[in-house]
């Protein structure tokens, strides 16, 4: 779903047949101004999306941005001001806040983890553990926070996970059948394979024909062994149970990527508000 489609669907869900509260008490010709206030320290995200939302609501609204996406913010900061039809501002308020609060929470969490591993070469990745239909904005927030996006969906990369391997009958068979499928469909997709043990890693090294090995639920010690065993032949990715308490030790193993699903499914939204300027 594109950003424009997300915005249109969000307005349709929220407004229905009309913003009756505002229509009941606000003069349709009245103009006003509102400011977006920061109430909690973090990384702001969703500013550009907010502009799109305001202008989707009313192309005549004027948005003045003071703080751009990816900037550190503190309580009391004013991110932007919007001026124009009060009805249009009120119609946009909750959508802007819902998106920006969640996106800022994701960007803040991503930035925090990135700071813990910045002394290494490991890159922080998100996952597909996103809110259905909102993957575009949540992955955008990860990028704003300094992380990188893993595959976007099931269509842009092959990722042979444990269930694929078990259903297929093993790692070697899964890789072989994948190559056959890609050849038949004339597709050029990168292949990543999940491993659970060092024996799995050894089997992949023997088979080859892939681009990245995912090392799932390895301890930092075992991960270091695996990375040394792979020895640069393929990209490496650590996943499973990685958080702010242990991410540094994982990054210091020399692994190329660290994927953290919690970036998008276990975050706390940042506290922001939109207040009328009197």
N, C-alpha and C positions, 0 to 999 in steps of 0.2 A: 504494500500500500504506500503510495507516495505521500509526501508532506501535505500537498493540497487536498488529497483525498481524506487524510486524517483530520485536517482542520474542518473540512466540509461535514464529515460524519460527526465530529464532536459538536459542532454548532447544531446540527439536526437533532442530535440526542438531547442537548441541553435546552434548546428553545422550543421545540415542538411547534405548536401553532401560535407562539408568541411569548415574549417576556412580559407577562401580564402585571407583575409587580411594578416594574418600571413604567410600563404604559399607563398604569392606573394613576401614578402620582407625579410623573415627570413631564414637563412641557416639551413637546416634540421639537420645538424650535430653540430650546435652551442649550447654550454651549457652556462647557466647563473644562476643567483640567484635573488630572489625577497623577500622583507620583507613586512609583513602585519602590517600597521601602524594604531595606534589609533588616532582619531581626535576629540573625544568627550568623556567626562567622563561617566562612566556607569559600567555595569556588562557584561563581555565578555561571549558569548555563541556561540557554533557551532565549537569550535576548533577541537573536535574529528570528527565531520562531515566533516570539511575542509580536514583533513588528508585522509579520505575515498575518497573524491572527487579528490584530487591530485593523489592518487594511482589508482583510477579508470581510470583517464586520462592516466597515465603512471606509471606502477609498479616500474619503476626505479627512479622516483623522490624521493628526500630525503627531509623530513620535520623535522625541528628542532623546537620544541615548547618551548617557554619561559614563557608563561602565560597560565594557564589551565582554563577550563570552570568554571564559577562561581566566578571568581576573579574580584575584583574592578579594573578598569583601568582608566587611565588619558591620556590626549592628549600627544603624543610623545612616548608613550609606544610601544614597538615592541612585537607583540603577537607570531609571528613565522617567520621562514625563510624557503623558499623552493628552492631547487637547482636541476639542471638537464637540460633536453632539454628545450630550450626557447620556442619552439613550444608547448610543453606540458603545460608549465606554463601559456602561453597566452591563451590556450584553456580552462584552468581551472579558470582563473582569475575571470570572471564575475559571474560564478556559486558560487564560494567560497564567494565572497563579498555579493551577493544577499541573500544567506542563512544566513551568519554570521551577516549581518547588521540587518536583520529582527529578527533573534533569539536573538541577543544582546538587541534589543529594547524591546522584550517581557520579557527577563530576568531582564532587568533594571527596567521596570515598576512593575514586580512582586516583586522584592527586595524592591522597594520604598514603596509599600503597606504593605509588610510584616513588615517593620521597624515600621510602624505606629501602628501595633497591637501586637507587640512582647511581650508586658506586659500582654497579655491575653492568654487564652488557645484556642482561635479561630484559625482555620486553613483556609488558603486561597486556594480556588479552581478555576480552569479554567472551561470552558463550551465547548459545541460543536460549538460555534461560531468561527470556524476556516476557513482558506482558503481551499477550496476543494482540496483533494489529498495531502495536506501538513500538515494534522493534526498531524502526527507522529512527525515531527520536531518542530511544534509550541508547542505541549504539552511537548516535551523534553525541550524546552526553559523555560517553566514555572517551571519545576522541577529544572533546573539549577539555576533559580532565587530564589528558596526556597519555591515555592508553591507546591500544590499537584494536581494531575489529578482527575477530576470527571470522569464519565463514558467516554469511548473512542468512543462509537457509540451507535446505537439503539439496539445492540445485547447483550450487557454485563450487562445491568441493566434495571429494569422497572422504568420508571419515568412518572407517571400519571400527566400530566400538565392540565391546564385549558381547552384546547380544547378537550382532551381525556375525561375529566370529563363531559363537557357539551354535547359532542356527545353521550356519553354512558348513560347519564341520571342521573348523580349525583355521589358523592364520594363513597357512600356505594356500589352502583351497580358496579362501576368501580373496586373497590377492590375485590368484590366477583367474578366478571368475570375474573379478573386477576389470582386469586387463582385457579379457575377452569381451565384456560388455561395452567398455569404452571404444574398443576397435569396431564393434558391430554398429554402434550408434554414432561413430565418427566424432567422439567427444574428446576434448583435451582438458581434463580436470586433474588437479593435484590430488595425490592420495596420501592420507594420513592413517596410521594404524595404532589403535590403543593396545598397550601391553600392561600386564599385571605382575609379571615376574621377569627375572633376568633370563630365564629360559625362553620366554616369549621374544625378548630382544635378540637373543642369539639366533632364533629361528628366522626373524625378519632379516637380520644381517646375511643369512644364508640365501634367502629368497631374493631380496632386493626389489627393485622396481617400484619404489615409493619415494616420497619426498620428506615425510616427517614421521617421527615416532612419538606417540603420546605415552608418557610414563605416569600411569594412574595410581594414586594412593601409595606411591613409593615414599619411604622415609628419606630425609635429606641424605643420609649415609648411603642408602641403596641407590638413590638418584645419582649421586656422584659416581658410584660404581658403573651405573648404566651409561652415563654420559661419557665416561672414560672408555667403556667398551665400544660404544658407537663411534667415538673418535672422529667426529666431524663428517662421517659418511652420509648422514642424514640430519636434518633439523631435529631438534628435540624440544618437547613440550611437557612441562610438569602440570599435573592437575589433581584435584581431589583433596579437600580438607585444608586448603592453603588460605591463611588469613594474616592479619597484621602481626600476630604473635610469632609466626614462623616463616613468613615470606622471605625474610632476609637470608635465612639459612638455606632455603631452596634456591634463591637467586645466586648465592655464592658457590653453588656446585658447578657452574659453568653452563647450565641449561640455557637454551636460546629463548624459550617462551614460557610464560607462566599464565595459565588460564584460571580465572576466578569467576565462577558463576554468581557469587554473592554481589558482584559489582552492580548487577541489575535486578536481582531478586531478593536481596536482603538489605536494602538500603533504607535510611531514614530521610524523608523529604526535608529540605531546608526551609526554614520559616521565613516567608516573605509576605508582604501585604500591599494592597493597592488602596491608597487613601486619596480622597478628594482634596484638592487644593482650594481653600476658601479665600 
